[in-house]
Amino acid sequence: MRVFAIHDNDLEENNSIGYLFFYERSNTFIIELADFLDEWTAPVLFSNMVKNKEFTVPREHAHLWVNERVIPPGRQNIAMILNNAKLSTYNEGKLLALSNGYCSQDACYLEEIDANALPEWVVKRQQDNILEAFPYADNRVICILGNDTVIEVDLRKCIAKVPKIEAILDNKRILASLKVDAGGYGITFNDSISIQKSILIENGIILPVYSSVFLDFAKHCIVNTAEACTLLNCSRQNLGYLVKNEMLHPIKDKWKENVFLKGDITSMD
C-alpha cells in the first residue's frame, strides 16, 4: 500500500485536504477527505458527497478522480510513455505517483508519505474497517470490525443503496464468493457487487460478542491436516480414510490440505 497526502494550492492554508490510499496488488484507490471541507472547497467530483457529510470516498469514485489525473491507456504514444517511465504495463497508481497527481482541471497535487505518518483523524476513521466477513444463513453477513465489534447485516436491508444485491439473494455460490475489499472499506461479491462499509454498519446489528473472540477461536479451534495427524497420531492416509467414511468432517476441503475443527479431531479419542 502507498499513501499520498492530497494538497490544494487554491486554499490559503495548503494543509492536506485528504489522503489517497493506493493498494497496488488489487489496483484499488480509496480517499479519506478532511472533514473541514465543504462543497465549495472539496474537489469538484466529491462536492456532492461532502455536502452530504460523506468524507470517505469509495473505490469507484476514487478511481474516477485518479483517471482524471493520469494519461489514458488509449493515448496514441502510450507505449513510448510507459517505456520512458520504465513501466512494463499501464498502471494508474504508478503513473499518478510519477506526475504527483497534477491535473489541468484543478490545483490539487499529491505528496507521497509514510503510512505510519497518517494523522490521528484518519487512523480513527479507519478503526471500524472490516477485518473479516463471511456469509451467514438467510442472506445475512457477519462482519468483524477493527474496533473489536461484530455486526450482523441482512443484505436485504442494503438493497435500497445497492440495488444489484437483489440479484444475488439466495444464490449460495455467489454469496460464498464474498471477500473483504482492500483496506477493509467494504465487501464484494463475485468481484462485481460491492457494498461500502458505511452501508453495512448503517444496516447492521451489533452482536454481543467481541471480534477478538473470533480470532481466539481461529487460533485455538482450527487445525490443518498436519496438526490433525499429530493429534490423532496417525498418517495422512489414515486421516483420509476417516474423512472418506465421514468419521471426520472438514470445514474446508478441496485444498491440498483439509481444515478441521479441533474439537472434531479430539472427540475421536
N, C-alpha and C positions, 0 to 999 in steps of 0.2 A: 504494500500500500504506500502511495505517495500522497503527501498533503501540501496544499497550496493555500496561502493566505490571499484573499481577494481584496485588492485596493481600488479606490476610485479617485482619480486626480481631480474630479469636479467638486469633491467635497472639501470644505475648508480645512477640516482636520482629517488628514489622509490616514485614518486608522483603518484597520481591517474591517470590511463590511461583511465578511463571512469567510468560510473555509471550504475548499473543494477537495473531496477525497477521491482519489483515483485508485481503484482496485485493479491492478494490472492483469491478474490471472483471468478474471471474468470481463475485463474491459468495461467496467461499470463506474459511473460517476454519481456521487451524492454531494449536495451542497447544504451547508448549515449557514443560514444568514443571521446576522446580528439582529436582535430584537429592537434596536433603536431606529431601524429603517422604517420608512413609511412608503406609501405608494408612489411618492414623488422622488425619493432618493434611492429606492431599490432599482436594480437593473430592470429594464422595461419588461422583459419576458416574465419577471416574477412579481410585477406590481400588483396584480390581482390577488396573488397568494398572500403577499404581505398585507394588503388591505384587509384580508380575512384573518389576519394574525397567524398565518401559516408560514413558519420560518425554516422548516426542513424541506428542502426541495427534493422530491423523489427522483429516481434514476432516469425516467423518461424525459422529464423536463430539464434535468441537469445535462443530459446528453444533448438535447436541443441547443442549450446555451453553449456547450463545448463546440458543437458543429458549426456554430456561427463564427468561431474564432480560429478555425483551422482550415487548411487548404482542402477542398473537396476531393474525394477519391477519383472523380471523373475528369479532373484537370488534365488538359492535353499533355503537358510535360511532367506529369506526376512521377514517372519513373526516374527522370533526371533529378527531380527534387528530393525524392527518397534516397537516391544514391548519394547526393551531396550531404544529406542529413545522416548518412550512414545507417539507414534503416532498410532492412530486407523486405519488410511488408508495411502496408499502410496501418498506422496506429494513431488514433486521435490523441490519446493521452501523451504520447511521446512527442508528437508534433506540437501539442499545446505547450509542453514544457520548454521546447526549443524556442518558441516565439514569445514566451512569457505571457501568453494569453491576450496579447494586444489585438484590438479589433477597431476598424474604422467607424463602427456604429456607436461607440461609447468611449469613456475614458478609463475603463477598468483594465487592470493588468494583474498578473499573478506573481507571487513570490514563494518559491518552494521553501518549506520549513521542516524541521524535525517533528515527527509525530508526537514526541514527548513534550513539545513546546506549545501544545494547544492551550488556550485559555480555559479557565475553570468553567465558564458558562457552556462551552462546547462539551467538555467532559461530563458535566452534569446532565446535559441534554441526551447524551448517549447512554446514560446509566440504565435506562429501561429498554435498550436494544435487545433483540431476540438472540438468546444463546442457542436454543434448540427448539424444534417444533415437530409435532407428529400428528397424523390424523387419528381421530378417535371415532367411536361409534356415532351413528346418526348425524353424519355431516358436520361433525364438530372437530375442532383442532385444539390441541393443548400447546401453549407457548410458554417456554421457560425464559424469563427475562433476566437481564443482568443485575437488576436491583433485588434479587432474591425473591421474586414474585412469580407465581404461576397463574396463568389465566386460561379459562376455557372459552372458546369462541364458537358460537353457532354460525356457520358460514351463511346460512340463510339470512341472517341479520345484516350481512355485508353486501347483499345484492344491490341495494339502493345506490351504494357508492361504486361497486364493481359489478355491473350487470352480467359480465361474462361468467361469473361464478355459477349462475343458474344452470348453465350447460353441463357442468361437471358434477352436480349434486348426485349422490348415489352411485357415481362411477368409481368403483373401488380402485381400478387400475390407475386412473388419473389422480385420485386423491392420494394414492400411495407414492406418487411422484413428487410429493411436497418436499421442498428444500428451503433452507434459510438463505435469503439474499445476502450479497456481500455487505459486510459491516453490521449485519443483523437489523437492517432497516425495513425488513418486510419478509414475506414468504412468496414462493412461486410454485405454481402447479404446471407440470408439463412444459416447463421452460417458456410459457406464453402468458399465463394468467397470474398477475402479481397483485398482492394486497399489501398496502403500506402498513407499517407498524401502528401509526396513529388510528387507522380504521380498526385494526384488530383490538387495540386497547379500548377504543371507544365502545366497541360492541362486546367486549369480553367480560367475564365474571371472574373475580379473583377467587382462587381456590384456597382452602385453609391448609396449605402446605407450602413450605419454602422450596425454592428451586434447588437449594443445596441438598435437599433430601433426594432429589433425582440423581444428582451427581454422586452422592454417597451410595445410593442404590446401585448405580452402574459399576462403581469401584468394587463393591462388596459382592454383588449378586450375579454379575455376568462373567462367564468364563468361556474361553475358546477351546478348541479340540485338544490342544496340548495340555492345558490345565485340567480338562475333564479326564484325560487319560491318567494324569498324575493322581488325581483324587480317587479314581477307581482302581489305580494300579493295574491298568490293562493296556493293551496295544490299540493302535488306531483301527486295526481290523476288527477287534472285539467291540470297540465303540461303534463302528459302522454296523455291526450285527445288531446291537441294541437299538440303534436308530431305525434300521430297516424293519425290525419287529415291533416297532412302536413302544419299546420299553423306555426309551428316552425321546424327548420332544424338542428338537432345536427351535429356538425362537427366530433364528435366521439361518436359512440353508442356501444351497446353490452358490456357495462361495467355495474357495479352495479349502476353507475350514468352516465348520459349523460354529454357531454361538449358542450357548445354553444358559438357562438359569441354574445358578449354583445349587439351589435347593433341590432341583430335579435330579442333579447328579448325586448329591449326598444322601438323598432319600433312597438311593439304591443300596445303601449299606445294609 
